[in-house]
């Protein structure tokens, strides 16, 4: 993804050196069923990992490399199992390839978690490229589908993923700065929850100390919404979610999504959180809003996504009631969580500032503006129609 000169979009610019052909070949030769890497087809610009599509003598293979200080085997293999589970339940998703744990290569492989290969401070995963049109490969964060029909079909497909996720019993991932979870602001006492959350994240505390941010005061921004979410949210069944249901993470056939990729933000949440993320990713143009266009939102896209979703998975009364409030704060916890990543590697304080000042504070405050309140009103009206 390119930033197109907007400093806000510097958040999505590549941070890590590319996976080169030598590295790809060493990795491919270490698979349980080795293949030969022939050439690099493309590099994927990501801020949190290096990723490349590689042609081989069998099929194109997608390779991703994490720094183990950020993501290691215990926080990677659970989402590999989640993707496999979805594949076994009707959703086209990556099948992560297995490495040979007995081979005498430069890679270390845990025989019980052999879809990750470790070399020094790097952890690798790979899968045979999933079929489908990568229509939105160059879409920027918060870009919308090209038309309302695609938005409707995207909503339906995400609902199908949520339905297929039932029964996947993996616990939440170990604490890390990458996965996308919701819970700290879905409790009866957000200050108590915040203190506990911070006690488990020394790098976030370090950021607050360095920048003298007063989070005890700033957390008030989420209180109006969190107070209506908390106890009701706790009654909803836990379910793993993709965590980043943006159009760029789906492959397409005609107007219909045909596959889902990039499970790096997956974790245990609830289905209604995934719907909130679907809305947040597509119907609010945050870059334009932060540039001063407060009215850069699309209620018609929101309605299409919700309607499509509800045709496959109708919402409960509780879900319809709390969805607008979850939407208002669904990225607040994520913004704070990402501080762990940006305070560790690549250690860019300006990125951490964006997480706190924009993602946590400014995005949440927007929902109290006339435009934000108008969008929430439109969503409530759409939910009422879907319930009839």
Secondary structure, DSSP 8 states (H G I E B T S, - for coil): ---TT-GGGGGGS--S----HHHHHHHHTTBTT---EEEEEEEE--SS-EEEEEEESSS-EEEEEEETTT--HHHHHHHHHHHHHHHHTT--B--B--B-TTS-SS-B--TTSTT-EEETTEEEEEEE---SB-TTTT--TT---SSHHHHHHHHHHHHHHHHHTTT-------S-SSS----TTSSS-HHHHHHHHHHT-HHHHHHHHHHT--HHHHTHHHHHHHHHHHHHHTTS--EEE-S---GGGEEEETTEEEEE---TT-EEE-HHHHHHHHHHHHSB-HHHHHTT-TT-B-HHHHHHHHHHHHHHS---HHHHHHHHHHHHHTTHHHHHHTHHHHHHSS--HHHHHHIIIIIIIIHHHHTTSHHHHHHHHHHHHHHHHHH-
